[in-house]
């Protein structure tokens, strides 16, 4: 399959890995997963505000993407296609969570006594409040981190910078960016675990 011109070097490398993965090369799957696992997880986490759900949806996203590689066309970068799958999985998850079954007590024939819960596109006020609290708790936890680690997480997962862009922004080697970012994630995870927010 011929790739559309105009792709970045990163997108071109992704395309080559996708072609290898289509041939069943395990290493290509692993490379794609290691490139995008963290960005996909943090995007999902921002949508669902629950680390366990985010982990499950991340795994489901990669499973769905890898099963559907034959349907991927290089009209879009692989990352665009993957994040679209992740977003759709999140939206499906949120819809399912918001849907409650209709409750009917057969002991009552009077329509006034039927409790009906309908799905609403509007977020539940209590849910919205809980989400806001979780976001605030995450921000509060991050504010307790060393500025260097906090900045790395913000650049990578909130502003979606590449490792190379972070390296250029902070004027440090790419290897240092990766090592420090790994350390920052470990620290944040430990802090969230201790405060019971994970």
C-alpha positions as CSV (number, residue, x, y, z in Angstrom):
1,X,0.0,0.0,0.0
2,X,1.4,3.4,-1.0
3,X,1.5,6.0,1.7
4,X,0.1,9.5,1.0
5,X,2.9,12.1,0.8
6,X,3.0,14.9,3.3
7,X,3.2,12.7,6.4
8,X,5.7,13.6,9.1
9,X,8.7,11.4,9.8
10,X,7.0,10.0,12.8
11,X,3.8,9.2,10.8
12,X,5.9,7.6,8.1
13,X,7.7,5.4,10.7
14,X,4.2,4.4,12.1
15,X,3.0,3.5,8.7
16,X,6.0,1.2,8.2
17,X,5.3,-0.4,11.5
18,X,1.6,-0.9,10.6
19,X,2.7,-2.6,7.3
20,X,5.0,-4.9,9.4
21,X,2.2,-5.6,11.9
22,X,-0.2,-6.6,9.1
23,X,2.3,-9.3,8.2
24,X,2.1,-10.6,11.8
25,X,5.4,-9.3,13.0
26,X,5.2,-9.2,16.8
27,X,7.9,-6.6,17.2
28,X,5.9,-4.1,15.1
29,X,2.8,-4.5,17.4
30,X,5.1,-4.0,20.4
31,X,6.7,-0.9,18.9
32,X,3.3,0.7,18.1
33,X,2.0,-0.1,21.6
34,X,5.1,1.4,23.3
35,X,4.8,4.5,21.2
36,X,1.2,5.2,22.0
37,X,0.2,3.4,25.2
38,X,0.8,6.3,27.6
39,X,-0.6,9.1,25.4
40,X,-3.8,7.0,24.7
41,X,-4.1,6.1,28.4
42,X,-3.8,9.7,29.6
43,X,-6.3,11.0,26.9
44,X,-8.8,8.3,28.0
45,X,-8.1,9.1,31.7
46,X,-9.0,12.8,31.0
47,X,-12.3,11.6,29.6
48,X,-13.4,9.0,32.2
49,X,-11.5,10.2,35.3
50,X,-11.0,6.7,36.6
51,X,-7.6,4.9,36.3
52,X,-9.1,1.4,36.3
53,X,-11.6,2.2,33.6
54,X,-8.9,4.1,31.6
55,X,-6.6,1.1,31.8
56,X,-9.4,-1.2,30.5
57,X,-10.4,1.1,27.7
58,X,-6.7,1.5,26.7
59,X,-6.3,-2.3,26.4
60,X,-9.6,-2.5,24.5
61,X,-8.5,0.3,22.1
62,X,-5.3,-1.4,21.2
63,X,-7.1,-4.7,20.8
64,X,-9.6,-3.2,18.5
65,X,-7.0,-1.2,16.5
66,X,-4.8,-4.3,16.0
67,X,-7.7,-6.4,15.0
68,X,-8.8,-3.8,12.4
69,X,-5.4,-2.9,10.9
70,X,-6.6,-4.1,7.5
71,X,-9.2,-1.4,7.5
72,X,-6.6,1.3,8.2
73,X,-5.8,3.5,5.2
74,X,-2.9,6.0,5.1
75,X,-5.3,8.8,4.3
76,X,-4.7,9.7,7.9
77,X,-1.8,9.3,10.2
78,X,-1.9,6.1,12.3
79,X,-2.0,8.2,15.5
80,X,-5.1,10.1,14.3
81,X,-6.8,6.8,13.5
82,X,-5.8,5.2,16.9
83,X,-7.0,8.2,18.9
84,X,-10.3,8.2,17.0
85,X,-10.8,4.6,18.1
86,X,-9.9,5.5,21.7
87,X,-12.3,8.4,21.7
88,X,-15.2,6.3,20.3
89,X,-14.5,3.6,22.9
90,X,-14.6,6.3,25.6
91,X,-17.9,7.7,24.3
92,X,-19.4,4.2,24.2
93,X,-18.3,3.5,27.7
94,X,-19.7,6.8,29.0
95,X,-23.0,6.2,27.3
96,X,-23.3,2.7,28.7
97,X,-22.5,4.0,32.2
98,X,-25.2,6.7,31.9
99,X,-27.9,4.3,30.7
100,X,-30.1,2.9,33.5
101,X,-32.8,0.3,32.9
102,X,-36.5,1.1,33.2
103,X,-37.6,-0.1,36.6
104,X,-41.2,-1.4,36.9
105,X,-42.8,-2.8,40.0
106,X,-45.5,-5.2,38.7
107,X,-47.4,-4.9,42.0
108,X,-48.6,-1.4,40.8
109,X,-50.9,-0.9,37.9
110,X,-51.1,2.8,38.5
111,X,-48.8,4.7,36.0
112,X,-47.9,7.2,38.7
113,X,-46.1,4.4,40.6
114,X,-43.8,3.4,37.8
115,X,-40.3,4.6,38.3
116,X,-38.8,5.3,35.0
117,X,-35.2,6.3,34.5
118,X,-34.4,7.7,31.0
119,X,-31.0,8.2,29.5
120,X,-30.0,11.8,29.3
121,X,-27.3,13.4,27.1
122,X,-26.8,15.9,29.9
123,X,-24.3,14.9,32.6
124,X,-25.7,14.0,36.0
125,X,-25.0,17.0,38.3
126,X,-23.6,14.6,41.0
127,X,-21.3,12.9,38.3
128,X,-20.1,16.3,37.1
129,X,-19.3,17.3,40.6
130,X,-17.4,14.1,41.3
131,X,-15.4,14.5,38.0
132,X,-14.5,18.1,38.9
133,X,-13.4,16.9,42.3
134,X,-11.2,14.2,40.8
135,X,-9.7,16.6,38.4
136,X,-9.0,19.1,41.2
137,X,-7.5,16.2,43.3
138,X,-5.2,15.3,40.4
139,X,-4.1,18.9,39.9
140,X,-3.5,19.2,43.7
141,X,-1.4,16.0,43.7
142,X,0.6,17.2,40.7
143,X,1.2,20.6,42.4
144,X,3.1,18.7,45.1
145,X,5.5,17.2,42.6
146,X,8.9,18.8,41.8
147,X,8.4,21.5,39.1
148,X,10.6,19.5,36.7
149,X,8.4,16.4,36.9
150,X,5.2,18.4,36.9
151,X,6.3,20.3,33.8
152,X,7.2,17.0,32.0
153,X,3.7,15.5,32.7
154,X,2.0,18.7,31.6
155,X,3.9,18.9,28.3
156,X,3.6,15.2,27.4
157,X,0.0,14.4,28.5
158,X,-1.9,17.7,28.6
159,X,-0.2,19.6,25.7
160,X,0.6,16.3,23.9
161,X,4.2,17.2,23.0
162,X,6.4,14.5,21.5
163,X,9.6,13.5,23.3
164,X,11.6,15.4,20.7
165,X,9.5,18.6,21.3
166,X,10.0,18.3,25.0
167,X,13.7,17.8,24.5
168,X,13.8,21.0,22.4
169,X,11.6,23.0,24.8
170,X,13.6,22.0,28.0
171,X,17.0,21.8,26.2
172,X,17.7,18.3,27.5
173,X,18.5,15.0,25.6
174,X,15.6,12.8,24.5
175,X,16.9,10.0,26.6
176,X,16.8,12.2,29.7
177,X,13.2,13.2,28.8
178,X,12.1,9.5,28.6
179,X,13.9,8.6,31.9
180,X,12.6,11.6,33.8
181,X,9.1,11.2,32.5
182,X,9.0,7.5,33.5
183,X,10.2,8.6,37.0
184,X,7.5,11.4,37.1
185,X,4.7,8.9,36.2
186,X,5.9,6.5,38.9
187,X,5.9,9.3,41.5
188,X,2.5,10.5,40.5
189,X,1.1,7.0,40.6
190,X,2.5,6.5,44.1
191,X,1.1,9.8,45.3
192,X,-2.3,9.0,43.9
193,X,-2.3,5.6,45.4
194,X,-1.4,7.0,48.9
195,X,-4.2,9.6,48.7
196,X,-6.7,6.9,47.5
197,X,-7.4,8.7,44.2
198,X,-6.3,5.8,42.0
